[in-house]
């Protein structure tokens, strides 16, 4: 659906429309009040009648910059100049005082200011000023005062309009950049949760298998590095020690830990949190349905398919709501405890899927990096809380914690799991993702998403 463009200058056009109507009525009122003082009242009345018709007939012309054309502006200022120069002929003895169009003459000058900026305003005000000097017959103090007042006001308004237009262009460009950046992040998140995980798996499995499969694994590793470079910053990611074909680099253990800490992409060796081709939210949430054989998560996550609650949410209409409990329940198992409220925790279907996918990415980090001791599996806890204005999901593990600076290093290497799969998802939903890790005491990821009424 098209969004109506908001314009900073549009209220000024509305104000100009009202000004023209009020000032032409004022000019008519002056004529009616002092018509007996005019030397040629019929001529004065005829001109004012034409001015009234012209003003009301051209109201649409001053409704916006697009409708205010240059021919109209020329004719409009011509009416003002003719009215000024006609004033001495219909008020020979200067009994009335103001010119025939009176303060209406500022309207055309202001229209020039709104249409073309301060330069156009200066030109139009000089033209009207010259007409006023000719009408007065000499440069008097009142005449100079009125001319300067119109000139300064119109130039100031014209300058403000130019600044407003420049600001609008800057804002529009910033919004375009923001939209492009968000779309890039969304695509990067999808690629991270699916394609990069497959490449990492192929590299690891190929290196383990040896022979021709090792060459395939080496090529997959090279493509993974190149793809990470494209979806992360413009800086190329740091090469892994030993090169992409080095099996040791691909399978070295990671001394890290915690749910959501070294997230999907923060795995040090390409073993990023691997979700299936289509996890919760359709973005490959870790441990979710559609996972590839050979990459099993924590107990209770294996064997899930799209029918286990996630598939139903996938097909839900965006306007419908989903119970977040049903999306998080399949994650529970021998090594994952899930605590939930007794009542349904409803969110818009898309929001619920994204939150579930972020929880899956956090659990993948527990599975991959949070083992307390070699050969042991970490314990994870999921706590779902339904607050009055937000939904809070906490994922905690008993792993060794995240080394200081590890997340920043991972992001510099192009591993953007925490940045995209967790924090990026919550940011796009208007929520937050906070990570707290204490060495030796595990990691806690707190996901907070506001409720959408």
C-alpha positions as CSV (number, residue, x, y, z in Angstrom):
1,X,0.0,0.0,0.0
2,X,1.4,3.4,-1.0
3,X,2.4,5.7,1.9
4,X,1.4,9.3,1.5
5,X,4.5,11.5,1.5
6,X,4.7,14.0,4.3
7,X,6.0,17.5,3.4
8,X,7.4,20.1,5.8
9,X,6.4,22.9,3.5
10,X,2.8,21.8,2.8
11,X,1.4,23.6,5.9
12,X,3.0,26.8,4.5
13,X,1.0,26.4,1.3
14,X,-2.2,26.0,3.4
15,X,-1.3,29.1,5.3
16,X,-0.7,31.0,2.0
17,X,-4.2,29.9,0.8
18,X,-5.8,31.3,3.9
19,X,-3.8,34.5,3.7
20,X,-4.9,35.2,0.1
21,X,-8.6,34.7,1.0
22,X,-8.4,36.9,4.1
23,X,-6.4,39.7,2.4
24,X,-8.7,40.0,-0.6
25,X,-11.7,40.2,1.7
26,X,-9.8,42.9,3.6
27,X,-9.2,44.9,0.4
28,X,-12.9,44.7,-0.5
29,X,-13.8,45.8,3.0
30,X,-11.6,48.9,2.7
31,X,-13.2,49.7,-0.6
32,X,-16.7,49.4,0.8
33,X,-15.8,51.5,3.9
34,X,-14.2,54.3,1.9
35,X,-15.7,54.0,-1.6
36,X,-17.0,57.6,-1.5
37,X,-13.3,58.8,-1.2
38,X,-12.2,57.2,-4.5
39,X,-12.0,59.5,-7.6
40,X,-13.0,56.6,-9.8
41,X,-15.0,54.2,-7.6
42,X,-16.3,52.2,-10.6
43,X,-12.8,51.5,-11.9
44,X,-11.6,50.6,-8.4
45,X,-14.7,48.4,-7.8
46,X,-14.2,46.6,-11.2
47,X,-10.5,45.8,-10.4
48,X,-11.4,44.5,-7.0
49,X,-14.1,42.3,-8.5
50,X,-11.6,40.8,-10.9
51,X,-9.2,40.3,-8.0
52,X,-11.8,38.5,-6.0
53,X,-12.6,36.2,-8.9
54,X,-8.9,35.6,-9.6
55,X,-8.1,34.8,-5.9
56,X,-10.9,32.3,-5.5
57,X,-10.4,30.8,-9.0
58,X,-6.8,30.1,-8.3
59,X,-7.0,28.6,-4.8
60,X,-6.0,25.2,-6.1
61,X,-2.9,26.8,-7.7
62,X,-1.5,27.7,-4.2
63,X,-2.5,24.4,-2.6
64,X,1.0,22.8,-3.3
65,X,4.3,23.4,-5.0
66,X,3.4,21.1,-7.9
67,X,0.3,23.0,-8.8
68,X,1.9,26.5,-8.4
69,X,3.3,26.9,-11.9
70,X,5.6,29.7,-13.2
71,X,2.9,31.1,-15.6
72,X,0.5,31.4,-12.7
73,X,3.1,33.1,-10.6
74,X,3.8,35.6,-13.4
75,X,0.1,36.4,-13.8
76,X,-0.4,36.6,-10.0
77,X,2.4,39.2,-9.5
78,X,1.1,41.1,-12.5
79,X,-2.3,41.5,-10.8
80,X,-0.4,42.9,-7.8
81,X,1.7,45.4,-9.9
82,X,-1.3,46.5,-11.9
83,X,-3.4,47.1,-8.7
84,X,-0.5,49.1,-7.2
85,X,0.0,51.3,-10.3
86,X,-3.8,51.7,-10.7
87,X,-4.2,53.1,-7.2
88,X,-3.1,56.8,-8.0
89,X,-5.6,56.9,-10.9
90,X,-8.6,55.9,-8.7
91,X,-7.5,57.8,-5.6
92,X,-6.1,61.0,-7.1
93,X,-6.1,62.9,-3.9
94,X,-4.7,60.0,-1.8
95,X,-7.8,60.0,0.4
96,X,-7.9,56.3,1.0
97,X,-4.3,55.6,1.9
98,X,-3.5,51.9,1.0
99,X,-3.2,50.7,-2.6
100,X,-6.1,49.0,-4.2
101,X,-4.9,45.4,-3.5
102,X,-3.6,46.5,-0.1
103,X,-1.7,43.8,1.8
104,X,-2.9,41.2,-0.8
105,X,0.3,42.0,-2.8
106,X,2.4,40.1,-0.3
107,X,0.6,36.9,-1.3
108,X,2.2,36.6,-4.8
109,X,5.7,37.4,-3.3
110,X,5.2,34.6,-0.7
111,X,4.1,32.2,-3.4
112,X,7.4,32.9,-5.2
113,X,9.2,32.2,-1.9
114,X,7.5,28.9,-1.4
115,X,7.9,27.8,-5.0
116,X,11.5,28.8,-5.7
117,X,13.2,29.7,-2.5
118,X,14.7,33.0,-1.3
119,X,16.1,34.0,-4.7
120,X,12.7,33.9,-6.4
121,X,11.3,35.7,-3.4
122,X,13.9,38.5,-3.6
123,X,13.2,39.0,-7.3
124,X,9.4,39.2,-6.8
125,X,9.7,41.5,-3.8
126,X,12.0,43.9,-5.7
127,X,9.4,44.1,-8.5
128,X,6.6,44.8,-6.1
129,X,8.8,47.4,-4.3
130,X,9.5,49.2,-7.5
131,X,5.8,49.4,-8.3
132,X,5.2,50.8,-4.8
133,X,7.8,53.5,-5.3
134,X,6.3,54.5,-8.6
135,X,2.9,54.6,-7.0
136,X,4.1,56.9,-4.2
137,X,6.0,59.1,-6.7
138,X,9.0,59.2,-4.3
139,X,10.9,57.1,-1.8
140,X,9.2,57.9,1.5
141,X,9.9,56.3,4.8
142,X,6.5,54.5,5.0
143,X,7.0,53.2,1.5
144,X,10.5,52.0,2.2
145,X,9.4,50.4,5.4
146,X,6.7,48.4,3.7
147,X,8.9,47.3,0.8
148,X,11.7,46.1,3.2
149,X,9.2,44.3,5.4
150,X,7.8,42.3,2.5
151,X,11.3,41.7,1.1
152,X,12.8,40.5,4.4
153,X,9.8,38.3,5.3
154,X,9.6,36.7,1.8
155,X,13.4,36.0,1.7
156,X,13.3,34.5,5.2
157,X,10.4,32.2,4.3
158,X,12.1,31.3,1.0
159,X,15.3,30.3,2.9
160,X,13.4,28.3,5.4
161,X,11.6,26.4,2.6
162,X,15.0,25.6,0.9
163,X,16.4,24.3,4.2
164,X,13.2,22.2,4.8
165,X,13.5,20.7,1.3
166,X,17.1,19.9,1.9
167,X,16.3,18.3,5.2
168,X,13.5,16.2,3.6
169,X,15.9,15.0,0.9
170,X,18.4,14.0,3.6
171,X,15.8,12.3,5.7
172,X,14.5,10.4,2.7
173,X,18.0,9.3,1.8
174,X,18.6,8.2,5.4
175,X,15.3,6.2,5.5
176,X,16.3,4.5,2.2
177,X,19.7,3.6,3.6
178,X,18.1,2.3,6.8
179,X,15.6,0.2,4.8
180,X,18.4,-1.2,2.6
181,X,20.5,-1.9,5.7
182,X,17.6,-3.8,7.4
183,X,17.0,-5.8,4.3
184,X,20.6,-6.6,4.0
185,X,20.6,-7.7,7.7
186,X,17.5,-9.8,7.1
187,X,19.1,-11.6,4.1
188,X,22.4,-12.0,6.0
189,X,20.5,-13.6,8.9
190,X,18.8,-16.0,6.5
191,X,22.0,-16.9,4.9
192,X,23.7,-17.3,8.2
193,X,21.0,-19.5,9.6
194,X,21.0,-21.8,6.5
195,X,23.6,-21.5,3.8
196,X,26.6,-20.9,6.0
197,X,25.7,-23.7,8.3
198,X,25.5,-26.1,5.4
199,X,28.9,-25.0,4.1
200,X,30.4,-25.4,7.6
201,X,29.0,-28.8,7.9
202,X,30.3,-29.9,4.5
203,X,33.7,-28.6,5.4
204,X,33.8,-30.4,8.7
205,X,32.4,-33.7,7.3
206,X,34.6,-33.5,4.3
207,X,37.7,-33.0,6.4
208,X,36.8,-35.9,8.6
209,X,36.1,-38.2,5.6
210,X,39.3,-37.4,3.8
211,X,40.1,-38.3,0.2
212,X,38.0,-36.6,-2.4
213,X,35.6,-35.4,0.3
214,X,38.4,-33.4,1.9
215,X,38.8,-31.4,-1.3
216,X,35.1,-30.8,-1.3
217,X,35.3,-29.7,2.3
218,X,38.2,-27.3,1.4
219,X,36.1,-25.7,-1.4
220,X,33.1,-25.4,1.0
221,X,35.4,-23.6,3.5
222,X,36.6,-21.1,0.9
223,X,33.0,-20.3,-0.1
224,X,32.0,-19.9,3.5
225,X,34.7,-17.3,4.1
226,X,33.8,-15.5,0.9
227,X,30.1,-15.5,1.7
228,X,30.7,-14.3,5.3
229,X,32.7,-11.4,3.8
230,X,29.8,-10.4,1.6
231,X,27.1,-10.4,4.4
232,X,29.2,-8.8,7.1
233,X,31.0,-5.5,7.0
234,X,33.0,-4.3,4.0
235,X,36.1,-5.5,5.8
236,X,37.1,-9.0,4.7
237,X,36.9,-11.5,7.6
238,X,40.2,-12.7,9.2
239,X,41.4,-16.0,7.7
240,X,41.3,-19.0,10.0
241,X,44.7,-20.2,11.2
242,X,45.8,-22.9,8.9
243,X,43.6,-21.9,5.9
244,X,40.2,-23.0,4.9
245,X,41.3,-26.4,4.0
246,X,43.0,-27.2,7.3
247,X,41.0,-29.9,9.1
248,X,42.4,-28.8,12.5
249,X,41.0,-25.3,12.0
250,X,37.7,-26.8,11.1
251,X,37.3,-29.1,14.0
252,X,39.3,-27.5,16.8
253,X,37.3,-27.5,20.1
254,X,35.9,-24.2,21.2
255,X,36.5,-23.2,24.8
256,X,33.3,-21.1,25.1
257,X,30.1,-21.1,26.4
258,X,26.6,-20.2,27.0
259,X,23.3,-20.0,25.6
260,X,23.4,-17.3,23.2
261,X,26.9,-16.4,23.8
262,X,29.0,-17.5,20.9
263,X,25.9,-17.7,18.9
264,X,25.3,-19.3,15.8
265,X,27.8,-17.3,13.9
266,X,30.2,-16.9,16.8
267,X,31.4,-20.4,16.6
268,X,35.1,-20.2,16.1
269,X,35.6,-22.9,13.6
270,X,32.7,-22.7,11.2
271,X,30.5,-24.8,13.5
272,X,28.0,-22.0,13.7
273,X,24.7,-22.7,15.3
274,X,23.1,-24.9,12.7
275,X,19.4,-24.9,12.3
276,X,17.5,-26.8,9.7
277,X,16.6,-25.5,6.3
278,X,13.4,-24.2,7.9
279,X,13.2,-23.7,11.6
280,X,10.9,-21.7,13.7
281,X,10.0,-18.6,11.8
282,X,11.3,-20.1,8.6
283,X,14.8,-18.9,9.3
284,X,16.4,-22.0,10.4
285,X,16.1,-21.8,14.1
286,X,18.5,-24.1,15.9
287,X,17.2,-27.4,16.7
288,X,14.0,-26.7,15.0
289,X,12.2,-28.7,12.4
290,X,13.8,-29.6,9.1
291,X,17.3,-30.1,10.6
292,X,19.8,-31.9,8.5
293,X,20.8,-35.5,9.6
294,X,24.0,-35.6,11.5
295,X,23.6,-32.3,13.2
296,X,21.7,-33.1,16.4
297,X,21.1,-30.6,19.1
298,X,20.4,-31.0,22.8
299,X,18.3,-33.9,23.9
300,X,14.7,-33.3,23.1
301,X,15.5,-31.4,19.9
302,X,16.2,-34.4,17.7
303,X,13.6,-35.6,15.3
304,X,11.4,-32.6,15.5
305,X,9.5,-31.9,12.3
306,X,7.3,-29.1,10.9
307,X,4.3,-30.6,12.5
308,X,5.5,-30.2,16.0
309,X,4.0,-26.8,16.5
310,X,6.4,-24.9,14.2
311,X,4.7,-25.8,11.0
312,X,1.4,-24.5,12.2
313,X,3.0,-21.2,13.1
314,X,4.7,-21.1,9.7
315,X,1.4,-21.1,7.9
316,X,-0.3,-18.7,10.3
317,X,-1.5,-15.5,8.8
318,X,0.5,-12.4,9.8
319,X,-2.6,-10.9,11.3
320,X,-3.2,-13.9,13.6
321,X,-1.6,-14.6,16.9
322,X,0.4,-17.6,18.1
323,X,1.0,-19.0,21.6
324,X,4.7,-18.7,22.2
325,X,4.6,-21.6,24.7
326,X,3.8,-24.0,21.8
327,X,6.8,-22.8,19.8
328,X,9.2,-23.1,22.7
329,X,7.9,-26.4,24.2
330,X,9.6,-28.6,21.6
331,X,13.0,-27.4,22.7
332,X,12.5,-29.0,26.2
333,X,14.4,-32.3,26.8
334,X,16.8,-34.1,29.1
335,X,19.3,-31.2,28.9
336,X,16.8,-28.4,28.4
337,X,14.3,-27.3,31.1
338,X,11.4,-25.1,30.1
339,X,9.4,-23.1,32.6
340,X,6.2,-21.4,31.2
341,X,3.2,-19.5,32.5
342,X,-0.1,-21.4,33.0
343,X,-1.9,-19.2,30.5
344,X,-1.2,-18.8,26.8
345,X,1.4,-16.2,25.9
346,X,0.1,-14.8,22.6
347,X,2.1,-12.7,20.2
348,X,1.6,-11.9,16.5
349,X,2.5,-15.1,14.6
350,X,5.5,-13.6,12.9
351,X,6.8,-12.1,16.1
352,X,6.4,-15.4,17.9
353,X,8.3,-17.3,15.2
354,X,11.2,-14.8,15.3
355,X,11.4,-15.0,19.1
356,X,11.4,-18.8,18.9
357,X,14.2,-18.7,16.2
358,X,16.3,-16.4,18.5
359,X,15.9,-18.9,21.3
360,X,16.9,-21.7,19.0
361,X,20.1,-19.8,18.0
362,X,20.9,-19.3,21.7
363,X,20.4,-23.1,22.4
364,X,22.7,-23.9,19.5
365,X,25.4,-22.0,21.2
366,X,24.8,-24.1,24.3
367,X,25.0,-27.3,22.3
368,X,28.2,-26.2,20.4
369,X,30.2,-24.2,22.9
370,X,29.0,-24.5,26.5
371,X,30.2,-28.0,27.5
372,X,31.5,-27.7,31.1
373,X,34.0,-30.5,30.5
374,X,35.1,-32.4,27.4
375,X,32.5,-35.0,26.6
376,X,29.9,-33.5,28.8
377,X,26.8,-31.6,27.6
378,X,25.7,-28.4,29.2
379,X,22.4,-28.0,30.9
380,X,20.1,-25.2,29.7
381,X,17.1,-23.5,31.1
382,X,14.4,-21.6,29.3
383,X,12.1,-19.3,31.3
384,X,9.1,-17.6,29.6
385,X,7.5,-14.7,31.4
386,X,4.3,-12.8,30.3
387,X,4.6,-9.3,31.6
388,X,1.9,-6.6,31.2
389,X,3.7,-4.7,28.4
390,X,6.2,-7.2,27.1
391,X,7.2,-10.9,26.8
392,X,10.4,-12.0,28.4
393,X,12.4,-15.1,27.5
394,X,15.5,-16.0,29.4
395,X,17.9,-18.7,28.2
396,X,20.6,-19.7,30.8
397,X,23.3,-22.4,30.7
398,X,25.9,-23.8,33.2
399,X,28.8,-23.6,30.8
400,X,32.2,-21.9,31.3
401,X,31.0,-18.5,30.1
402,X,32.2,-16.3,27.3
403,X,35.8,-15.0,27.2
404,X,35.9,-11.2,27.3
405,X,36.1,-9.7,23.9
406,X,35.1,-13.0,22.1
407,X,31.9,-11.6,20.6
408,X,33.6,-8.6,19.2
409,X,36.3,-10.8,17.7
410,X,33.7,-13.1,16.2
411,X,31.8,-10.2,14.6
412,X,35.1,-8.9,13.1
413,X,35.7,-12.3,11.6
414,X,32.3,-12.1,9.9
415,X,30.6,-14.5,12.4
416,X,27.4,-12.6,13.1
417,X,25.2,-15.1,14.9
418,X,24.6,-13.1,18.1
419,X,24.5,-9.8,16.1
420,X,22.0,-11.1,13.5
421,X,20.3,-14.3,14.6
422,X,19.6,-13.1,18.1
423,X,20.1,-9.3,18.6
424,X,19.1,-8.5,15.0
425,X,15.9,-10.4,15.2
426,X,14.9,-8.7,18.5
427,X,15.9,-5.3,17.2
428,X,13.7,-5.8,14.1
429,X,10.8,-6.6,16.4
430,X,11.3,-3.5,18.5
431,X,12.7,-5.5,21.4
432,X,16.1,-6.1,23.0
433,X,18.5,-9.0,23.6
434,X,20.8,-8.7,26.6
435,X,23.7,-11.1,27.2
436,X,25.3,-11.6,30.6
437,X,28.2,-14.0,31.0
438,X,30.4,-14.6,34.0
439,X,33.5,-16.8,33.6
440,X,32.9,-20.1,35.2
441,X,29.2,-19.4,35.9
442,X,27.6,-19.8,32.4
443,X,25.8,-17.4,30.2
444,X,22.3,-15.8,30.3
445,X,20.5,-14.4,27.3
446,X,17.5,-12.2,28.0
447,X,15.1,-11.6,25.1
448,X,12.4,-8.9,25.6
449,X,9.8,-8.1,23.0
450,X,7.0,-5.6,23.4
451,X,3.5,-6.7,23.1
452,X,1.7,-5.6,19.9
453,X,-1.9,-4.7,20.5
